Amino acid sequence: MSSFDDREKAFETKFAHDEELKFRILARRGKLIGLWAAEKLGKSGEAADEYAKSVLLSDLEIPGDADIIAKLLGDLAPLGVGENDIKAMLAEKLAQAEVQVTGAA
C-alpha cells in the first residue's frame, strides 16, 4: 500500500471512530436529560427509565435538538420549565455525557 492509501485509511478510521463517539455522547445526553425531566415529573425507578427512553427516541426523529426540546417543553411547560431552561440543561447534560463516555474531564 502506498503512503497515500495508508493516510486515507487512517482518516477513514478516525472519522468512523469520531462519529461513533459523537453518537454515544448524544445518546448518553438523551438519557441524562430524560432522567432529569422524569425527576421533574415525579417519576422514579422503572417509570423514570421508561420516560428517559421515550425522550431518547424522540431525539432520533429529526436532526438537531428541536425534537427533544419540543417533547420536553410539551411535558414540562405545565411545571414552569421553559425552552431556555431546557436548552441550558441540554448543554449541562452534554458536558456530563462527554465526561462519562470519554472519561475526560
C-alpha angles and dihedrals in degrees: 000000000000124000089251091056091049091052092046091052091048091052091048091049092048092048092052091048092049092049092050091049091049090051092050092049093049091046090051090048089053091053093046094049089046092054090047091052092045090055090051088052092051095250123142140172116003093356090057091049092050091049091049089052090052090052091049091050091049089056090062095060099085134002116269131025100292094097096050091044091051092050094047093043091051091051100038104035092087087059092055096257111142135199093262090053090052093047091050091050091048089056092047093048091047090057090048091048092051090054093046095047100039100028089227120129 
